[in-house]
Amino acid sequence: MSGGNHKVMTAWGFLAVRLPEKDAEWMGYRVSILKALGVLDKEGQPTGRLDVVKAADMARLTEESFNAERNAMVTTCKECHSETYVTKSLENSDQMIKASDDIFAEAIELVAKLYQDKILESTTNEATFPYPDLLTFYEVDSHIEELLYEMFMDFRMKTYQASFHLMPDYTTWYGLAKMKETLVEMKDLDKQLRM
Ligand code: HEC
């Protein structure tokens, strides 16, 4: 809030998704996440929900809009630090998003496969089946879906938000470690459900 400006806007936004994505591996994870957010259908085509996200400016959907917010942040940081130092710091935090997206995408695909194989009953809509709908939040029927929601709203948020706020302890132990722990638990539940 440089200069007392209370505009609350960051490059990554609240959901930490952006388009386009130059990193192909990361884009792979992003596609799973966007499907689970219901903005892409199962074929990877945009849904009506993408228009809502666009209208509310919930995510940066062009490279220019991402860079504009990122550059504004760097300008603020440069009041006290060198440009190289802060650019590197912000890029490190970007990589924390990628690390959590890797785990999150695997968890999403795990639940999608359970719907696909009719082990769990899917309550999501036709267009995005078999993907879970993250925007149903905690209105879910099983523990494994609850864990996915917790990853989304709690652990993934902590991983990157704490990283951008320069809290290494929080980003690690309350964020990424919890992501990993939860994935292990979900894989275990997946095995039990399939037995
Ligand atoms: C008003 C001056 C100021 C601004 C603006 C500022 N910093 Fe800092 N920053 C500091 C000071 C002072 C410290 C050292 C704090 C300490 O050691 O206790 C610091 C520490 C850091 C550290 C080291 C943290 C650690 O745990 O060792 C990083 C990384 C950092 N800042 C990045 C940034 C980034 C990125 C931004 C912009 C989002 C930013 N800073 C904006 C003054 C500033």
Residues whose N, C-alpha, C, O or C-beta is under 5 A from the ligand:
A	BS01	HEC	M73 T76 C77 E79 C80 V86 S89 L166
